[in-house]
Amino acid sequence: MKRKLFFSTIAFWGIINIASSQETNNKLPAWKENGRPSLSQDWLVNPVQQKADVYADGKNIILSNGLVKRTFRIQQNVACIDYSNMSNDQQLLRAVKPEAKLTVDGKEYNIGGLYGQKENAYLLPEWVSGFKGNENDFQFQSFSVTDIPPYIRWKPRGWALNTVPGSGKMLSFIYKSNVDGLKDLLVTVHYELYNNIPLIVKWLSVQNKGNKTIKLNRIINEVLATVEEESAVVGSPTQMEKQHGLYLETNYAFNNSMRYDISDQTTHWKADSNYTSQVNYDYQTPCLLEVYPEKATGIELGKGQVFNSVRTYELLMDSYDRERRGLAIRKMYSTIAPWTTENPIFMHLVSRNDEDVKKAIDQCAATGYEALILSFGSHCNMEDSSTTNIQRWKVLSDYAHSKHILIGGYSLFSSRRISDEDDVIDPVTKKPDAAAFFGHAPCLGSKWGLAYLDKLKYFISKTGFDIFENDGPYPGDVCASTTHPGHKNLDDSQWQQMELQKGLYHWCNEHGVYVNAPDWYFLDGTNKIALGYREVNFSLPREQQMILNRQNIFDGTWEKTPAMGWGFVPLTRYQGGGAEAVLEPLADHLKDYEQLMVQYYGAGVQACYRGPRLYDTETTRKMVVNVIDWYKKYRSILNSEIIHLRRADGRDWDGLLHVNPKLITKGMLMLYNPLKVGITRTIKVPLYYTGLTSSALLREKGGAAQKYAVDRKYEITLTFNIAPESYTWFTIE
């Protein structure tokens, strides 16, 4: 019997200095130029075989997975000299810059970097050998290569499309400074490269190994001199396009917009005065990227403490096509934050007493629902830590679990006034004025705020609640208080409050608690955000709500997976409106009730079915059961990626297509007719992202299969009929 060799999960640890870099590089696998991936290796359709790894190439260290290549030259210091998208052979880098920057006591220091490049429009490899380091910069000491460690140890509780976090390799460079006052700082810059996706996650850690407290004024964890997107003789960075070949996101975002690009707080596109050959006469081309939180300007790092920066997610794009770009971003979320694919079927209960809760639990169990959330306006108070309250909800939680139903509650943090001592202090007036995002608001670092976090954890732990709906999470308010125990002053108030909010979501995620929160904390453990809607629209007549809801679904899923957004269905009166706006009595509006359920579940989107019950008659119950059974039967494909076909406008058909080349059912087509007359239409259905190349079998509403030829545009021609104000659906195999 032959003896097998087993290798550690740690690929290689290298502790080196500049003199021995070549010797250590010899221990890394040698780089071989594999060229551009073939069309059959489209990572959005078929997995790429090459895994993420770190390679040696002379004086260079290369991080690559066959889709992205990032090359570092070790030469007196470390500098990135190549950052390319291997799918379309696009070079993103035009000049060498430091790998990061650190401002301490008001003075900025570079971390890594080489100097001597005169032409900044492009970078030739033969120039690099003549570049020099700077002794005042943080100097490279060593590097390591490991498997990517888990950022959050997710404990899934409900159904999820993906339960396996992405894997890959992490390359880390360690730096120290020879400058007096900085010698006790150890800086490590990390690059995480994932398998089968052109994604690098970059972040840095700073450790204070001395006895003196050091104040960090600014931490810039990414600096890239990128190729400009366009040339303009005049214009400012705000007027010109940024680099579209690189999608950027960090885990430092807020403002309740339900979109990342508006919530972003860290991406700064700047001009580069060293780039003297640019077209812009005033050197204002936005081609210098720096990533840092603007308002974290005074973070104290005590003896032995470690500071971890924001995490920058850099996703390389190979197309301007909106659908393809959206698919790439959605793939990023399911890879790095698989908890965003968890999607339990829940009801939003408005309760008056415990008996209402038990009845709702029974109805959930009787219809196939999986979770019950005590909505705003219910009688659940998660801030009440009294023995009586805890015991009351423990009994109800146990009852829910006995029926295999998850249970959760709602809590509002911001947009409420607590006290002069605990509210956000205005930096200008030094008073608790209405200067917060929501007007008056508590500071999460105040005595009340810290107690609020403790109370929530205590309530959830003691009652066994599975879901936490956190309305108005920390929205980025700065606070000038110098007496709040959770932060020192204005300079660190935003950073420390962000850390507290993210800490709560980490705790929930790692304890199997599902989190709904209407702000962009996905990368720190939240599961779902609002799809994007205007609440008063739910007071409009049901006929209008149906069109508006499908528009919301269409618009809200370009960069969010179906599981990442929630919609709304007012079973009872909400935000005004009369009988024409609600579904109660449910038995009187079965057709509308079913239509609303199908268009949400047909998109893979959970809605907040808000009211006291899910059904009122046996006929209503059977309708709900039928829809839920249908959804569960096709759950995997309905939670898969969406291809946007035609947006609802009330004038003609609208619809969307789910695709997943990994499944047997590779596509599911949802089509709607808002007209008061039946329609017959012939359309082109794009099947490229299903992975089907020659033929497809379609079944309408589970009926007999019909074969269609896939043309060279990866499309089929489909003719369908839909009854008035109705829908149809097709599975694709």
Secondary structure, DSSP 8 states (H G I E B T S, - for coil): --------SS-EEE---GGGHHHHHTTS-B-----S--GGG-TTTS--S---EEEEETTEEEEE-SSEEEEEEESSSEEEEEEEETTTTEE-EEE---SEEEEETTEEEEES--B-----S---HHHHTT-B--TTSBEEEEEEEEE---SS-----S-BS--S---EEEEEEEEE--STTTTTEEEEEEEEEETTS-EEEEEEEEEE-SSS-EEEEEEE-EEEEE--S---SS--TTTS---TTEEEEES-B-SS-SSHHHHB-SEEEE--TT-TTSS-TTS----EEEE--TT---EEE-TT-EEE---EEEEE-----HHHHHHHHHHHHHHH-GGGGB---EEEE--SSHHHHHHHHHHHHHHT--EEEE-TTSS--TT---HHHHHHHHHHHHHHHHTT-EEEEEEE-SS----TTTB---TTTSS--S-BTTBS-B-TTSHHHHHHHHHHHHHHHHHT--EEEEES---------SS-TT-SSHHHHHHHHHHHHHHHHHHHHHTT-EEE-SSS-GGGT--BEE----GGGGGS-HHHHHHHHHHHHHHTTSSS-GGGEEEEEESS--SS--TTT---SGGGGHHHHHHHHHHHHTTT-EEEEEES-S-SSHHHHHHHHHHHHHHHHTHHHHTSEEEEEE---SSS-EEEEEE-TTSSS-EEEEEEE-SSS-EEEEEEEE-GGGT--SEEEEEETT--EEEEE--TTSEEEEEEEE-TTEEEEEEE-
